[in-house]
Amino acid sequence: MADISTYKDAGVDIDKADTFIKSIRTLVKSTYRTGVLGEIGSFGGLFHLGADRYRDPVLVSATDGVGTKIKIAVRMNRHDTIGIDLVAMCANDIVVHGAIPLFFLDYLAMGQLSPEIATLIIEGITHGCKQARCSLIGGETAEMPGIYQPGDYDLAGFVVGVVEKDSVIDGSDIAVGHRLIGLAASGLHANGYSLVRKVLFEDHRYGVDDVIPELGGPLGEELLKPTRIYVETVLNLLRDFPLSGICHVTGGGLTDNMPRILPKACQAVVQRQSWPVPPIFQLLRDKGNIPEAEMLRTFNNGIGLVVVVGEEHVADVLLRLQGLHEQGYVIGEIAPRKNNEPPLVYI
């Protein structure tokens, strides 16, 4: 007679997962805003929109992950900030449409559940949710032996926000003569890390604890800097200024992301020397012998978000950004685009 087998024998400990969920309830509840119904543990997360608060509401959603930046967190055995990146990548994607983030859900998959590491990850997600004004109302923690190696994990996030239909920002109001204001990034954010790891760890054998003089500290600390969440900043600007377009600079850099918001008759002219490029990007370019075009299409190069405004608002927007502790730069303008011309050019 064969021995009795259990799910735990196969590497999945349901009891440990249940205990973990119970242990993070206080963390999760700390993100709750008006509209959240119930608590985590239900089959679905409930949120009451309160339609009486809106005239013609449009829901805006986004999903994203943090890519191989997780490998840096694992190398450093530091997992308390990667959740901020997760929220940032999603929340920044919907606030560019003028949407207020409402709620967030996460997906965490591990080869074997480590409650300690998982709790740190959730702590980061809750910090990110508070910065983005949204509530963490549910998620999934999956234990998947055979898919993920011991110590490895993956993350995905899902956010839903709301905006009045007549206030949706889609770039259609962008016009010739409008200016591009770039907001400084906090670092690499969460894009390009496969190339980062190849250049710095594989080709040049750096360690995360190596102190790089031009970076002013350990390499790992620079690589793990959380993605900046621009929600508060954008919503503040929208109260007083007519932003005709907003671009989140993620995978693809300025090169691929700016064209996503431009009308066909418009061309973004970006002045390449109009903002300081942080040392980490110069290090990658030099150590990897990376062509300039590849740098601009892979990394944010120091600009995490771009807002498009009329020339008459530029000075006031820059002043407001300063008051919000954001560093802003006028990085270009909108020009007429002729047939067969690219939607973005660098000068």
Secondary structure, 3 states (H helix, E strand, C coil): CCCCCCCHHHCCCHHHHHHHHHHCHHHHHCCCCCCEECCCCCCCCEECCCHHHCCCEEEEEEEEECCCHHHHHHHHCCCCCHHHHHHHHHHHHHHCCCCEEEEEEEEEEECCCCHHHHHHHHHHHHHHHHHHCCEEEEEEEEECECCECCCCEEEEEEEEEEEEHHHCCCCCCCCCCCEEEEEECCCCCCCCHHHHHHHHHHHCCCCCCCEEHHHCEEHHHHHCCCCCCCHHHHHHHHHHCCCCEEEECCCCHHHHHHHHHCCCCEEEEECCCCCCCCHHHHHHHHHHCCCHHHHHHHCCCCEEEEEEECHHHHHHHHHHHHHCCCCEEEEEEEEECCCCCCCEEEC
